[in-house]
Amino acid sequence: MEKMNVQPATGKLGVLCVGLGAVATTFMTGVLMVRKGLAKPVGSMTQYDKIRVGRGAEKKYLHYHEIVPMAELKDIVFGAWDVYPANAYESAINCEVLKEKDINPVKDELEKIVPMKAAFDRDYAKRLEGDNVKDCATRWDMVEALRKDIRDFKEANGCSRIVVLWAASTEIYVPVCEEVHGTLAALEQAMKEDDRRHVAPSMCYAYAALAEGAPFIMGAPNTTVDIPAMWEMAEKTRMPIAGKDFKTGQTLVKSGFAPIIGTRCLGLSGWFSTNILGNRDGLVLDEPANFHTKEVSKLSTLESILVPENQPDLYTDYYHKVRINYYPPRNDNKEGWDNIDIFGWMGYPMQIKINFLCRDSILAAPLCLDLVLLSDLAARAGRYGIQRFLSFFLKSPMHDYTQDEVPVNHLFQQYVMLKNAIREMGGYEADEEID
Ligand SMILES: NC(=O)c1ccc[n+]([C@@H]2O[C@H](COP(=O)([O-])OP(=O)(O)OC[C@H]3O[C@@H](n4cnc5c(N)ncnc54)[C@H](O)[C@@H]3O)[C@@H](O)[C@H]2O)c1
């Protein structure tokens, strides 16, 4: 197979995080600590995973960077926007995810990451009170101001490339409105007319990133890049987009566990998932309009793995419920419970209980790193638009619903897509099929 023309990863890679909260600061601190040899990037596919390339006598297992040119951690420069003015060191301490002993060795570097003023609208996250916010007359002004931030950051830090990662709070649910979100021209018009109901601040970040030649990744469940207008923008600027919602705790388990039920042709009558968490994310999600965005994203996982139309005897009318409860004492240490009601031979019922005592940001940080590095790779490989191979990292993978495309939620099918994309970009055959 002919090798794809992947540009080398030369120069610095600017990683601009929207939001400088628990996830972003855990990600940044970890990368800086790893760079100093003081921590290990556990959970990161780009740093640990090996992919088989070639067959038979030619067979080899290689790290991603041995197959394709990946940016190195030493070349990353971090920046951020946030509603609150705390720098990355202060924020990391406040979030209480990491112990001070794991933050202090990179204190100097973290203190230099001072958030730029946020493009923010309180109607989109009522529980946030910060005042480190841009004063913009219209959504279009927000875009212009963000574009300037990106250009200034790139120049000031001598970056050759930028990736923008949304690690900010979940906004209220913005349903897709064909009239505004259907085409790029309509979206731009709405931004200029300051249509605040249909244009979320996150859309301004995404638009600004793409306009400045930077891939955009949506780590929250916001529908920001799930609209045809943004796909058009990504095609026009030939930039990759990925989303949405980091697949970290409960949904990771769900997308890995549901295939056990499906593969053994067991039946499902119900799946009840509940969580408690007490960080700022939990606080924002305590607001019903913000929770709804998360709920839609979390509920979509099972539907494409256990499909009633394919197996009516096994999966018709199963009851699927997801709850998140704000419970401050647990902070970032989320606890998730899954109760799964299955049935077997002759319809006899059984139950499975899963209790995951996880750490939200510890699970999210390696995903941030992988999504950033792989989006940068995709851009250098000339891949643009929706990056389906990144579905592995995301709870509610992007798909073209206007063409009735069904997203792939099955963790192991997603892993095949990831491996095949790396193989293809490295000039090897994509040799595992999803059937
Ligand atoms: N940690 C996980 O396991 C996980 C999994 C999936 C998705 N997520 C999502 O990742 C996001 C970040 O989570 P977190 O735990 O770091 O939350 P957090 O509340 O600690 O941090 C989010 C930060 O974003 C800032 N912010 C909000 N709106 C902004 C805007 N318009 N511009 C700039 N900054 C803005 C807030 O001030 C806050 O500091 C959330 O949307 C969460 O739902 C997290």
Ligand as a Chemical Component Dictionary entry (heavy atoms), coordinates in Angstrom:
data_LIG
# 
_chem_comp.id                   LIG 
_chem_comp.type                 NON-POLYMER 
_chem_comp.pdbx_formal_charge   0 
_chem_comp.three_letter_code    LIG 
# 
loop_
_chem_comp_atom.comp_id 
_chem_comp_atom.atom_id 
_chem_comp_atom.alt_atom_id 
_chem_comp_atom.type_symbol 
_chem_comp_atom.charge 
_chem_comp_atom.model_Cartn_x 
_chem_comp_atom.model_Cartn_y 
_chem_comp_atom.model_Cartn_z 
_chem_comp_atom.pdbx_ordinal 
LIG N1  N1  N 0  -13.928 13.859 33.851 1  
LIG C1  C1  C 0  -14.626 13.049 33.131 2  
LIG O1  O1  O 0  -14.609 11.844 33.327 3  
LIG C2  C2  C 0  -15.422 13.601 32.013 4  
LIG C3  C3  C 0  -15.979 12.695 31.121 5  
LIG C4  C4  C 0  -16.693 13.163 30.054 6  
LIG C5  C5  C 0  -16.859 14.518 29.893 7  
LIG N2  N2  N 1  -16.352 15.385 30.793 8  
LIG C6  C6  C 0  -16.604 16.789 30.578 9  
LIG O2  O2  O 0  -15.409 17.502 30.602 10 
LIG C7  C7  C 0  -15.746 18.830 30.993 11 
LIG C8  C8  C 0  -14.761 19.313 32.032 12 
LIG O3  O3  O 0  -14.910 18.580 33.243 13 
LIG P1  P1  P 0  -14.193 19.066 34.574 14 
LIG O4  O4  O 0  -14.395 18.007 35.578 15 
LIG O5  O5  O -1 -12.835 19.533 34.260 16 
LIG O6  O6  O 0  -15.097 20.318 34.944 17 
LIG P2  P2  P 0  -14.668 21.631 35.799 18 
LIG O7  O7  O 0  -15.947 22.239 36.198 19 
LIG O8  O8  O 0  -13.657 21.285 36.836 20 
LIG O9  O9  O 0  -13.924 22.535 34.721 21 
LIG C9  C9  C 0  -14.599 23.155 33.682 22 
LIG C10 C10 C 0  -14.118 24.575 33.581 23 
LIG O10 O10 O 0  -14.688 25.149 32.412 24 
LIG C11 C11 C 0  -14.894 26.527 32.681 25 
LIG N3  N3  N 0  -15.813 27.047 31.662 26 
LIG C12 C12 C 0  -17.156 26.886 31.584 27 
LIG N4  N4  N 0  -17.636 27.486 30.478 28 
LIG C13 C13 C 0  -16.573 28.046 29.846 29 
LIG C14 C14 C 0  -16.423 28.793 28.655 30 
LIG N5  N5  N 0  -17.475 29.097 27.890 31 
LIG N6  N6  N 0  -15.176 29.196 28.314 32 
LIG C15 C15 C 0  -14.101 28.890 29.075 33 
LIG N7  N7  N 0  -14.188 28.194 30.222 34 
LIG C16 C16 C 0  -15.409 27.769 30.595 35 
LIG C17 C17 C 0  -15.398 26.555 34.096 36 
LIG O11 O11 O 0  -15.214 27.815 34.683 37 
LIG C18 C18 C 0  -14.555 25.468 34.744 38 
LIG O12 O12 O 0  -13.398 25.985 35.383 39 
LIG C19 C19 C 0  -17.194 18.820 31.478 40 
LIG O13 O13 O 0  -18.027 19.303 30.452 41 
LIG C20 C20 C 0  -17.450 17.366 31.680 42 
LIG O14 O14 O 0  -18.822 17.033 31.513 43 
LIG C21 C21 C 0  -15.615 14.967 31.861 44 
# 
loop_
_chem_comp_bond.comp_id 
_chem_comp_bond.atom_id_1 
_chem_comp_bond.atom_id_2 
_chem_comp_bond.value_order 
_chem_comp_bond.pdbx_ordinal 
LIG N1  C1  SING 1  
LIG C1  O1  DOUB 2  
LIG C1  C2  SING 3  
LIG C2  C3  SING 4  
LIG C2  C21 DOUB 5  
LIG C3  C4  DOUB 6  
LIG C4  C5  SING 7  
LIG C5  N2  DOUB 8  
LIG N2  C6  SING 9  
LIG N2  C21 SING 10 
LIG C6  O2  SING 11 
LIG C6  C20 SING 12 
LIG O2  C7  SING 13 
LIG C7  C8  SING 14 
LIG C7  C19 SING 15 
LIG C8  O3  SING 16 
LIG O3  P1  SING 17 
LIG P1  O4  DOUB 18 
LIG P1  O5  SING 19 
LIG P1  O6  SING 20 
LIG O6  P2  SING 21 
LIG P2  O7  DOUB 22 
LIG P2  O8  SING 23 
LIG P2  O9  SING 24 
LIG O9  C9  SING 25 
LIG C9  C10 SING 26 
LIG C10 O10 SING 27 
LIG C10 C18 SING 28 
LIG O10 C11 SING 29 
LIG C11 N3  SING 30 
LIG C11 C17 SING 31 
LIG N3  C12 SING 32 
LIG N3  C16 SING 33 
LIG C12 N4  DOUB 34 
LIG N4  C13 SING 35 
LIG C13 C14 SING 36 
LIG C13 C16 DOUB 37 
LIG C14 N5  SING 38 
LIG C14 N6  DOUB 39 
LIG N6  C15 SING 40 
LIG C15 N7  DOUB 41 
LIG N7  C16 SING 42 
LIG C17 O11 SING 43 
LIG C17 C18 SING 44 
LIG C18 O12 SING 45 
LIG C19 O13 SING 46 
LIG C19 C20 SING 47 
LIG C20 O14 SING 48 
# 
